[in-house]
């Protein structure tokens, strides 16, 4: 098909009425012109984020379906907006086309992106299409946030309680299962219960960005800093602490039950999945210590799951994990885009 025909087919996918979600903010001009146009809110700041994902580096088209690849690409960007306390508004997609991305594959990939975007009131309004040596998805998402609710990673203070919006390592466990399918191929399959397999694959293939949680946390003046855990807790928490002029001590690491089971079946350390696995897209918050108990109660009431305390920021640089009466140093061993 020609580029114009593909653009028309993509436009039909992304402009279809959403099946669910609050509905996107009205866009003055979307796909079909040289640029999109929208009217930002006068009382809000705009935030913008972008991520590039390449087949064989950030996803595996040989082992994953197109819809999941699109979902994960959108989730990564929505999670960055969530970490700022913002509401996502619109997205653009720069698409590099390479085998096996035929028309059916590409449209299914866009369906994955569009469905998740619609759940969070976001609309794909344009982008670009080029030939590439590997399938490439470069997404940009624009969000809005009131100035008083903008949260950054550099606002933490010594003594702040560090908390996670959910357990970690589930996505890493799902990746291990994708690499070792149930039917033996080159890799030895892992024997885990069906419910564990389903939970881990869901965490990897269709991760849920914590957009509502980010906006809720940012509404509290007692939340001093926010960041998403996309490159692994050890790496991202090190970044948050360093940006805040602090160090951090972990008292506990919440390991996803699926990660625990899959790691043990694979002969791996479950703690490593949670510390270094990445792409869980949970939020990490630094909260004023006196306010944390009440905030955690309200969070549990609002979202039906706990806000998990994992440690504290402290004046001593570096990252540590407390074990029994001692604390051992940790290295940032999560995802590095250049290694």
Beta strands, then each sheet from edge to edge (+ up, - down):
strand 1: 44-54
strand 2: 87-97
strand 3: 123-131
strand 4: 136-146
strand 5: 161-164
strand 6: 223-229
strand 7: 247-250
strand 8: 282-287
strand 9: 308-314
strand 10: 319-323
strand 11: 326-330
sheet 1: 1+ 4- 2+ 3+
sheet 2: 6+ 8- 5+ 9- 7+ 10+ 11-
end
